[in-house]
Amino acid sequence: MKDSHFKSVSDLSHLTHFQNTPFWGCWGPGYAHRQARLHAFRRGVARYDGNRYKKIFSCLDQYLCMTFAQLTHRESLRDIEVCLRAQKDKLYYRGIQGNVFRSAVADANERQDWRI
């Protein structure tokens, strides 16, 4: 796919291959594999106490935001925030339960244990 396909603000709804990545989508091919990855991720968060002081923006929210940013070639925190907040109604169904703010993403990236 061309990079220009990912430059629109509404690209969250157009990414069919993005729904087949870990944690996204529901039943279908690879469901057990996605659930195994989710379980491994949650074990890592529990092992290193990743959500200890986080009330709004969890480790899973950060992971999903960074995965979205990498897959759609986002270049800045502002770009990530604008694109995800443009699709605010769909975020919960994609797994992001916290509010996406630039400061929340920046703080999570700065304070997150690298082992998670």
ChimeraX attribute file (.defattr): number of C-alpha atoms within 10 A of each C-alpha:
attribute: neighborCount
match mode: 1-to-1
recipient: residues
	/A:1	5
	/A:2	6
	/A:3	8
	/A:4	8
	/A:5	11
	/A:6	17
	/A:7	14
	/A:8	11
	/A:9	15
	/A:10	14
	/A:11	16
	/A:12	20
	/A:13	11
	/A:14	12
	/A:15	14
	/A:16	11
	/A:17	10
	/A:18	16
	/A:19	15
	/A:20	16
	/A:21	12
	/A:22	17
	/A:23	19
	/A:24	17
	/A:25	18
	/A:26	13
	/A:27	9
	/A:28	8
	/A:29	9
	/A:30	14
	/A:31	16
	/A:32	11
	/A:33	12
	/A:34	19
	/A:35	15
	/A:36	14
	/A:37	14
	/A:38	15
	/A:39	13
	/A:40	12
	/A:41	16
	/A:42	15
	/A:43	13
	/A:44	14
	/A:45	19
	/A:46	13
	/A:47	11
	/A:48	14
	/A:49	13
	/A:50	20
	/A:51	15
	/A:52	11
	/A:53	9
	/A:54	11
	/A:55	8
	/A:56	12
	/A:57	20
	/A:58	20
	/A:59	21
	/A:60	20
	/A:61	20
	/A:62	21
	/A:63	17
	/A:64	17
	/A:65	18
	/A:66	17
	/A:67	15
	/A:68	17
	/A:69	19
	/A:70	12
	/A:71	12
	/A:72	21
	/A:73	14
	/A:74	17
	/A:75	10
	/A:76	10
	/A:77	16
	/A:78	14
	/A:79	16
	/A:80	23
	/A:81	20
	/A:82	15
	/A:83	21
	/A:84	24
	/A:85	17
	/A:86	14
	/A:87	15
	/A:88	14
	/A:89	10
	/A:90	14
	/A:91	18
	/A:92	12
	/A:93	11
	/A:94	15
	/A:95	15
	/A:96	20
	/A:97	14
	/A:98	16
	/A:99	18
	/A:100	22
	/A:101	17
	/A:102	16
	/A:103	12
	/A:104	19
	/A:105	21
	/A:106	13
	/A:107	13
	/A:108	19
	/A:109	15
	/A:110	10
	/A:111	9
	/A:112	15
	/A:113	13
	/A:114	8
	/A:115	9
	/A:116	16
